[in-house]
Amino acid sequence: MSFAVSAEVRGNAAVLTVLGDVDLATAPVLDSAISDAWTPPDQLVIDATSVPFMDSTGLGVLVKAVMRAREEGGGVALVGVTSRVHKVLSITGIDEHLSIYDSVAEAVRNT
Protein backbone atom coordinates (compact mmCIF):
# COMPACT_ATOMS: atom_id res chain seq x y z
CA MET A 1 0.00 0.00 0.00
CA SER A 2 1.29 3.44 -0.83
CA PHE A 3 1.43 6.26 1.68
CA ALA A 4 0.16 9.81 1.23
CA VAL A 5 -0.77 12.81 3.34
CA SER A 6 -2.84 15.72 2.10
CA ALA A 7 -3.64 18.89 4.02
CA GLU A 8 -6.37 21.51 3.92
CA VAL A 9 -7.68 24.21 6.21
CA ARG A 10 -11.26 24.04 7.48
CA GLY A 11 -12.24 26.90 9.77
CA ASN A 12 -9.66 27.05 12.53
CA ALA A 13 -8.37 23.54 11.88
CA ALA A 14 -5.58 22.05 9.82
CA VAL A 15 -7.03 18.80 8.48
CA LEU A 16 -4.58 16.13 7.37
CA THR A 17 -5.88 13.10 5.51
CA VAL A 18 -3.58 10.11 5.81
CA LEU A 19 -3.59 7.10 3.50
CA GLY A 20 -1.62 3.98 4.39
CA ASP A 21 0.30 2.49 7.28
CA VAL A 22 2.03 4.89 9.66
CA ASP A 23 5.25 3.10 10.53
CA LEU A 24 9.01 3.55 10.70
CA ALA A 25 9.19 4.36 6.99
CA THR A 26 6.24 6.77 6.83
CA ALA A 27 6.03 8.44 10.26
CA PRO A 28 8.63 11.08 9.31
CA VAL A 29 6.47 12.07 6.33
CA LEU A 30 3.46 12.51 8.60
CA ASP A 31 5.53 14.45 11.14
CA SER A 32 6.78 16.78 8.41
CA ALA A 33 3.26 17.26 7.03
CA ILE A 34 2.00 18.18 10.51
CA SER A 35 4.81 20.71 10.95
CA ASP A 36 4.14 22.24 7.54
CA ALA A 37 0.35 22.43 7.81
CA TRP A 38 -0.37 23.16 11.47
CA THR A 39 0.22 26.35 13.41
CA PRO A 40 -1.12 26.28 16.97
CA PRO A 41 -3.32 27.53 18.49
CA ASP A 42 -5.30 26.27 15.49
CA GLN A 43 -6.66 22.77 15.83
CA LEU A 44 -5.08 19.70 14.24
CA VAL A 45 -7.43 17.07 12.84
CA ILE A 46 -5.95 13.88 11.43
CA ASP A 47 -8.29 11.84 9.28
CA ALA A 48 -7.05 8.30 9.87
CA THR A 49 -9.94 6.54 8.14
CA SER A 50 -7.51 4.97 5.65
CA VAL A 51 -4.80 4.06 8.18
CA PRO A 52 -4.99 0.31 8.76
CA PHE A 53 -1.85 0.11 10.94
CA MET A 54 0.18 2.41 13.18
CA ASP A 55 3.35 1.40 15.01
CA SER A 56 5.25 3.08 17.84
CA THR A 57 6.89 5.62 15.53
CA GLY A 58 3.45 6.75 14.41
CA LEU A 59 2.36 6.97 18.03
CA GLY A 60 5.44 9.09 18.69
CA VAL A 61 4.31 11.55 16.02
CA LEU A 62 0.92 11.82 17.71
CA VAL A 63 2.49 12.32 21.14
CA LYS A 64 4.73 15.06 19.71
CA ALA A 65 1.67 16.83 18.28
CA VAL A 66 -0.24 16.53 21.57
CA MET A 67 2.73 17.95 23.49
CA ARG A 68 2.99 20.84 21.03
CA ALA A 69 -0.72 21.55 21.42
CA ARG A 70 -0.33 21.64 25.19
CA GLU A 71 2.59 24.05 24.97
CA GLU A 72 1.27 26.35 22.25
CA GLY A 73 -2.50 25.91 22.50
CA GLY A 74 -4.90 24.18 20.21
CA GLY A 75 -5.91 20.56 20.24
CA VAL A 76 -5.39 17.31 18.39
CA ALA A 77 -8.15 15.06 17.12
CA LEU A 78 -8.22 11.81 15.19
CA VAL A 79 -11.02 10.81 12.87
CA GLY A 80 -12.13 7.40 11.65
CA VAL A 81 -9.71 5.34 13.71
CA THR A 82 -9.86 1.63 12.85
CA SER A 83 -10.35 -0.85 15.69
CA ARG A 84 -6.76 -2.06 15.26
CA VAL A 85 -5.32 1.45 15.62
CA HIS A 86 -7.75 2.31 18.41
CA LYS A 87 -6.57 -0.71 20.36
CA VAL A 88 -2.96 0.52 20.20
CA LEU A 89 -4.04 4.04 21.23
CA SER A 90 -5.99 2.60 24.15
CA ILE A 91 -3.26 0.22 25.35
CA THR A 92 -0.71 3.02 25.38
CA GLY A 93 -3.12 5.56 26.93
CA ILE A 94 -2.65 8.03 24.10
CA ASP A 95 -6.39 8.03 23.51
CA GLU A 96 -6.76 9.92 26.82
CA HIS A 97 -4.75 12.86 25.46
CA LEU A 98 -6.53 13.51 22.18
CA SER A 99 -10.07 13.42 20.90
CA ILE A 100 -11.42 10.74 18.58
CA TYR A 101 -14.35 11.45 16.27
CA ASP A 102 -16.32 9.63 13.60
CA SER A 103 -16.18 12.43 11.03
CA VAL A 104 -13.97 15.34 10.07
CA ALA A 105 -16.95 17.72 10.32
CA GLU A 106 -17.59 16.62 13.90
CA ALA A 107 -13.91 16.98 14.81
CA VAL A 108 -13.64 20.45 13.30
CA ARG A 109 -16.81 21.52 15.07
CA ASN A 110 -15.71 20.21 18.48
CA THR A 111 -11.95 20.80 18.69
Backbone as JSON Lines, residues from 0, in Angstrom:
{"i":0,"aa":"M","n":[0.85,-1.18,0.0],"ca":[0.0,0.0,0.0],"c":[0.89,1.24,0.0]}
{"i":1,"aa":"S","n":[0.55,2.19,-0.79],"ca":[1.29,3.44,-0.83],"c":[0.91,4.3,0.37]}
{"i":2,"aa":"F","n":[1.67,5.35,0.57],"ca":[1.43,6.26,1.68],"c":[1.3,7.67,1.13]}
{"i":3,"aa":"A","n":[0.33,8.43,1.65],"ca":[0.16,9.81,1.23],"c":[-0.48,10.6,2.35]}
{"i":4,"aa":"V","n":[-0.15,11.88,2.4],"ca":[-0.77,12.81,3.34],"c":[-1.16,14.05,2.56]}
{"i":5,"aa":"S","n":[-2.4,14.46,2.7],"ca":[-2.84,15.72,2.1],"c":[-3.34,16.63,3.22]}
{"i":6,"aa":"A","n":[-3.25,17.92,3.0],"ca":[-3.64,18.89,4.02],"c":[-4.57,19.94,3.44]}
{"i":7,"aa":"E","n":[-5.48,20.4,4.27],"ca":[-6.37,21.51,3.92],"c":[-6.75,22.23,5.21]}
{"i":8,"aa":"V","n":[-7.22,23.44,5.06],"ca":[-7.68,24.21,6.21],"c":[-9.2,24.26,6.18]}
{"i":9,"aa":"R","n":[-9.8,23.94,7.33],"ca":[-11.26,24.04,7.48],"c":[-11.52,24.83,8.75]}
{"i":10,"aa":"G","n":[-12.0,26.04,8.6],"ca":[-12.24,26.9,9.77],"c":[-10.93,27.17,10.47]}
{"i":11,"aa":"N","n":[-10.89,26.84,11.77],"ca":[-9.66,27.05,12.53],"c":[-8.89,25.74,12.72]}
{"i":12,"aa":"A","n":[-9.03,24.83,11.76],"ca":[-8.37,23.54,11.88],"c":[-7.54,23.21,10.63]}
{"i":13,"aa":"A","n":[-6.37,22.66,10.89],"ca":[-5.58,22.05,9.82],"c":[-6.02,20.6,9.77]}
{"i":14,"aa":"V","n":[-6.53,20.16,8.64],"ca":[-7.03,18.8,8.48],"c":[-6.07,18.04,7.58]}
{"i":15,"aa":"L","n":[-5.47,16.99,8.14],"ca":[-4.58,16.13,7.37],"c":[-5.27,14.81,7.12]}
{"i":16,"aa":"T","n":[-5.31,14.39,5.87],"ca":[-5.88,13.1,5.51],"c":[-4.73,12.17,5.2]}
{"i":17,"aa":"V","n":[-4.7,11.06,5.91],"ca":[-3.58,10.11,5.81],"c":[-4.07,8.83,5.15]}
{"i":18,"aa":"L","n":[-3.27,8.33,4.21],"ca":[-3.59,7.1,3.5],"c":[-2.42,6.14,3.64]}
{"i":19,"aa":"G","n":[-2.66,5.0,4.28],"ca":[-1.62,3.98,4.39],"c":[-1.14,3.78,5.81]}
{"i":20,"aa":"D","n":[-0.27,2.8,5.98],"ca":[0.3,2.49,7.28],"c":[1.2,3.61,7.76]}
{"i":21,"aa":"V","n":[1.12,3.91,9.05],"ca":[2.03,4.89,9.66],"c":[3.03,4.07,10.48]}
{"i":22,"aa":"D","n":[4.23,3.95,9.93],"ca":[5.25,3.1,10.53],"c":[6.62,3.77,10.44]}
{"i":23,"aa":"L","n":[7.65,3.01,10.7],"ca":[9.01,3.55,10.7],"c":[9.35,4.27,9.4]}
{"i":24,"aa":"A","n":[8.87,3.76,8.29],"ca":[9.19,4.36,6.99],"c":[8.37,5.62,6.7]}
{"i":25,"aa":"T","n":[7.14,5.68,7.21],"ca":[6.24,6.77,6.83],"c":[5.99,7.81,7.91]}
{"i":26,"aa":"A","n":[6.27,7.49,9.16],"ca":[6.03,8.44,10.26],"c":[6.74,9.77,10.05]}
{"i":27,"aa":"P","n":[7.99,9.78,9.55],"ca":[8.63,11.08,9.31],"c":[7.89,11.94,8.29]}
{"i":28,"aa":"V","n":[7.25,11.32,7.32],"ca":[6.47,12.07,6.33],"c":[5.27,12.72,7.01]}
{"i":29,"aa":"L","n":[4.6,11.96,7.87],"ca":[3.46,12.51,8.6],"c":[3.91,13.63,9.53]}
{"i":30,"aa":"D","n":[5.01,13.43,10.24],"ca":[5.53,14.45,11.14],"c":[5.84,15.74,10.38]}
{"i":31,"aa":"S","n":[6.46,15.61,9.24],"ca":[6.78,16.78,8.41],"c":[5.51,17.48,7.92]}
{"i":32,"aa":"A","n":[4.53,16.68,7.52],"ca":[3.26,17.26,7.03],"c":[2.55,18.03,8.15]}
{"i":33,"aa":"I","n":[2.61,17.49,9.36],"ca":[2.0,18.18,10.51],"c":[2.71,19.51,10.74]}
{"i":34,"aa":"S","n":[4.03,19.48,10.74],"ca":[4.81,20.71,10.95],"c":[4.53,21.75,9.89]}
{"i":35,"aa":"D","n":[4.39,21.32,8.65],"ca":[4.14,22.24,7.54],"c":[2.73,22.82,7.55]}
{"i":36,"aa":"A","n":[1.75,22.02,7.96],"ca":[0.35,22.43,7.81],"c":[-0.27,23.06,9.05]}
{"i":37,"aa":"W","n":[0.29,22.8,10.22],"ca":[-0.37,23.16,11.47],"c":[0.38,24.23,12.24]}
{"i":38,"aa":"T","n":[-0.33,25.29,12.58],"ca":[0.22,26.35,13.41],"c":[-0.7,26.55,14.61]}
{"i":39,"aa":"P","n":[-0.3,26.03,15.78],"ca":[-1.12,26.28,16.97],"c":[-1.21,27.77,17.23]}
{"i":40,"aa":"P","n":[-2.3,28.27,17.76],"ca":[-3.32,27.53,18.49],"c":[-4.45,26.96,17.63]}
{"i":41,"aa":"D","n":[-4.29,26.95,16.32],"ca":[-5.3,26.27,15.49],"c":[-5.38,24.81,15.91]}
{"i":42,"aa":"Q","n":[-6.45,24.18,15.51],"ca":[-6.66,22.77,15.83],"c":[-6.0,21.9,14.76]}
{"i":43,"aa":"L","n":[-5.62,20.69,15.16],"ca":[-5.08,19.7,14.24],"c":[-6.04,18.53,14.21]}
{"i":44,"aa":"V","n":[-6.55,18.21,13.03],"ca":[-7.43,17.07,12.84],"c":[-6.75,16.13,11.86]}
{"i":45,"aa":"I","n":[-6.57,14.89,12.28],"ca":[-5.95,13.88,11.43],"c":[-7.01,12.86,11.06]}
{"i":46,"aa":"D","n":[-7.34,12.81,9.78],"ca":[-8.29,11.84,9.28],"c":[-7.54,10.54,9.02]}
{"i":47,"aa":"A","n":[-7.76,9.58,9.92],"ca":[-7.05,8.3,9.87],"c":[-7.95,7.17,9.36]}
{"i":48,"aa":"T","n":[-9.0,7.53,8.65],"ca":[-9.94,6.54,8.14],"c":[-9.25,5.48,7.29]}
{"i":49,"aa":"S","n":[-8.22,5.89,6.55],"ca":[-7.51,4.97,5.65],"c":[-6.14,4.57,6.19]}
{"i":50,"aa":"V","n":[-6.04,4.51,7.53],"ca":[-4.8,4.06,8.18],"c":[-5.09,2.71,8.84]}
{"i":51,"aa":"P","n":[-4.7,1.61,8.19],"ca":[-4.99,0.31,8.76],"c":[-4.05,-0.11,9.89]}
{"i":52,"aa":"F","n":[-2.86,0.52,9.97],"ca":[-1.85,0.11,10.94],"c":[-1.03,1.32,11.37]}
{"i":53,"aa":"M","n":[-0.7,1.37,12.67],"ca":[0.18,2.41,13.18],"c":[1.1,1.77,14.22]}
{"i":54,"aa":"D","n":[2.41,1.95,14.04],"ca":[3.35,1.4,15.01],"c":[3.81,2.48,15.99]}
{"i":55,"aa":"S","n":[4.81,2.16,16.8],"ca":[5.25,3.08,17.84],"c":[5.82,4.38,17.28]}
{"i":56,"aa":"T","n":[6.39,4.36,16.09],"ca":[6.89,5.62,15.53],"c":[5.73,6.54,15.16]}
{"i":57,"aa":"G","n":[4.65,5.97,14.68],"ca":[3.45,6.75,14.41],"c":[2.86,7.31,15.69]}
{"i":58,"aa":"L","n":[2.84,6.49,16.74],"ca":[2.36,6.97,18.03],"c":[3.23,8.11,18.54]}
{"i":59,"aa":"G","n":[4.52,8.02,18.3],"ca":[5.44,9.09,18.69],"c":[5.1,10.41,18.01]}
{"i":60,"aa":"V","n":[4.72,10.34,16.75],"ca":[4.31,11.55,16.02],"c":[3.07,12.16,16.67]}
{"i":61,"aa":"L","n":[2.12,11.32,17.05],"ca":[0.92,11.82,17.71],"c":[1.25,12.45,19.06]}
{"i":62,"aa":"V","n":[2.11,11.79,19.83],"ca":[2.49,12.32,21.14],"c":[3.19,13.68,20.97]}
{"i":63,"aa":"K","n":[4.05,13.79,19.98],"ca":[4.73,15.06,19.71],"c":[3.72,16.16,19.41]}
{"i":64,"aa":"A","n":[2.71,15.85,18.62],"ca":[1.67,16.83,18.28],"c":[0.87,17.22,19.52]}
{"i":65,"aa":"V","n":[0.51,16.25,20.35],"ca":[-0.24,16.53,21.57],"c":[0.59,17.42,22.5]}
{"i":66,"aa":"M","n":[1.86,17.13,22.63],"ca":[2.73,17.95,23.49],"c":[2.83,19.38,22.95]}
{"i":67,"aa":"R","n":[2.94,19.51,21.64],"ca":[2.99,20.84,21.03],"c":[1.7,21.61,21.28]}
{"i":68,"aa":"A","n":[0.57,20.91,21.16],"ca":[-0.72,21.55,21.42],"c":[-0.81,22.03,22.86]}
{"i":69,"aa":"R","n":[-0.31,21.24,23.78],"ca":[-0.33,21.64,25.19],"c":[0.52,22.87,25.44]}
{"i":70,"aa":"E","n":[1.66,22.94,24.78],"ca":[2.59,24.05,24.97],"c":[2.13,25.33,24.29]}
{"i":71,"aa":"E","n":[1.56,25.18,23.08],"ca":[1.27,26.35,22.25],"c":[-0.22,26.62,22.09]}
{"i":72,"aa":"G","n":[-1.06,25.77,22.64],"ca":[-2.5,25.91,22.5],"c":[-3.01,25.06,21.36]}
{"i":73,"aa":"G","n":[-4.3,25.01,21.25],"ca":[-4.9,24.18,20.21],"c":[-5.24,22.8,20.75]}
{"i":74,"aa":"G","n":[-5.56,21.92,19.87],"ca":[-5.91,20.56,20.24],"c":[-5.65,19.63,19.09]}
{"i":75,"aa":"V","n":[-5.63,18.34,19.4],"ca":[-5.39,17.31,18.39],"c":[-6.55,16.34,18.42]}
{"i":76,"aa":"A","n":[-7.06,16.02,17.24],"ca":[-8.15,15.06,17.12],"c":[-7.85,14.07,16.02]}
{"i":77,"aa":"L","n":[-8.3,12.85,16.22],"ca":[-8.22,11.81,15.19],"c":[-9.62,11.49,14.72]}
{"i":78,"aa":"V","n":[-9.73,11.13,13.47],"ca":[-11.02,10.81,12.87],"c":[-10.94,9.43,12.21]}
{"i":79,"aa":"G","n":[-12.01,8.65,12.37],"ca":[-12.13,7.4,11.65],"c":[-11.1,6.35,12.01]}
{"i":80,"aa":"V","n":[-10.75,6.26,13.27],"ca":[-9.71,5.34,13.71],"c":[-10.24,3.9,13.62]}
{"i":81,"aa":"T","n":[-9.48,3.04,12.95],"ca":[-9.86,1.63,12.85],"c":[-9.75,0.97,14.23]}
{"i":82,"aa":"S","n":[-10.4,-0.15,14.4],"ca":[-10.35,-0.85,15.69],"c":[-8.92,-1.27,16.03]}
{"i":83,"aa":"R","n":[-8.15,-1.65,15.03],"ca":[-6.76,-2.06,15.26],"c":[-5.92,-0.89,15.78]}
{"i":84,"aa":"V","n":[-6.06,0.27,15.17],"ca":[-5.32,1.45,15.62],"c":[-5.86,1.92,16.96]}
{"i":85,"aa":"H","n":[-7.17,1.88,17.13],"ca":[-7.75,2.31,18.41],"c":[-7.24,1.45,19.56]}
{"i":86,"aa":"K","n":[-7.08,0.18,19.32],"ca":[-6.57,-0.71,20.36],"c":[-5.18,-0.27,20.81]}
{"i":87,"aa":"V","n":[-4.31,0.07,19.87],"ca":[-2.96,0.52,20.2],"c":[-3.02,1.85,20.97]}
{"i":88,"aa":"L","n":[-3.88,2.77,20.53],"ca":[-4.04,4.04,21.23],"c":[-4.52,3.82,22.66]}
{"i":89,"aa":"S","n":[-5.43,2.89,22.84],"ca":[-5.99,2.6,24.15],"c":[-4.97,1.92,25.06]}
{"i":90,"aa":"I","n":[-4.26,0.94,24.55],"ca":[-3.26,0.22,25.35],"c":[-2.18,1.17,25.86]}
{"i":91,"aa":"T","n":[-1.78,2.09,25.02],"ca":[-0.71,3.02,25.38],"c":[-1.22,4.23,26.18]}
{"i":92,"aa":"G","n":[-2.54,4.43,26.21],"ca":[-3.12,5.56,26.93],"c":[-3.13,6.85,26.15]}
{"i":93,"aa":"I","n":[-2.68,6.81,24.92],"ca":[-2.65,8.03,24.1],"c":[-4.06,8.54,23.82]}
{"i":94,"aa":"D","n":[-5.01,7.63,23.79],"ca":[-6.39,8.03,23.51],"c":[-6.96,8.97,24.6]}
{"i":95,"aa":"E","n":[-6.32,9.03,25.76],"ca":[-6.76,9.92,26.82],"c":[-6.27,11.36,26.62]}
{"i":96,"aa":"H","n":[-5.37,11.56,25.66],"ca":[-4.75,12.86,25.46],"c":[-5.14,13.55,24.16]}
{"i":97,"aa":"L","n":[-6.02,12.92,23.4],"ca":[-6.53,13.51,22.18],"c":[-7.97,13.07,22.01]}
{"i":98,"aa":"S","n":[-8.67,13.73,21.14],"ca":[-10.07,13.42,20.9],"c":[-10.19,12.52,19.67]}
{"i":99,"aa":"I","n":[-11.17,11.63,19.71],"ca":[-11.42,10.74,18.58],"c":[-12.86,10.93,18.13]}
{"i":100,"aa":"Y","n":[-13.03,11.19,16.84],"ca":[-14.35,11.45,16.27],"c":[-14.63,10.52,15.1]}
{"i":101,"aa":"D","n":[-15.9,10.46,14.73],"ca":[-16.32,9.63,13.6],"c":[-16.2,10.34,12.26]}
{"i":102,"aa":"S","n":[-16.24,11.68,12.29],"ca":[-16.18,12.43,11.03],"c":[-15.3,13.67,11.18]}
{"i":103,"aa":"V","n":[-14.78,14.13,10.07],"ca":[-13.97,15.34,10.07],"c":[-14.84,16.54,10.48]}
{"i":104,"aa":"A","n":[-16.05,16.61,9.97],"ca":[-16.95,17.72,10.32],"c":[-17.17,17.79,11.82]}
{"i":105,"aa":"E","n":[-17.39,16.67,12.45],"ca":[-17.59,16.62,13.9],"c":[-16.32,17.06,14.64]}
{"i":106,"aa":"A","n":[-15.18,16.61,14.17],"ca":[-13.91,16.98,14.81],"c":[-13.65,18.47,14.69]}
{"i":107,"aa":"V","n":[-13.86,19.02,13.51],"ca":[-13.64,20.45,13.3],"c":[-14.58,21.27,14.17]}
{"i":108,"aa":"R","n":[-15.8,20.82,14.28],"ca":[-16.81,21.52,15.07],"c":[-16.5,21.48,16.57]}
{"i":109,"aa":"N","n":[-15.88,20.4,17.05],"ca":[-15.71,20.21,18.48],"c":[-14.3,20.4,19.03]}
{"i":110,"aa":"T","n":[-13.32,20.64,18.16],"ca":[-11.95,20.8,18.69],"c":[-11.6,22.25,18.83]}
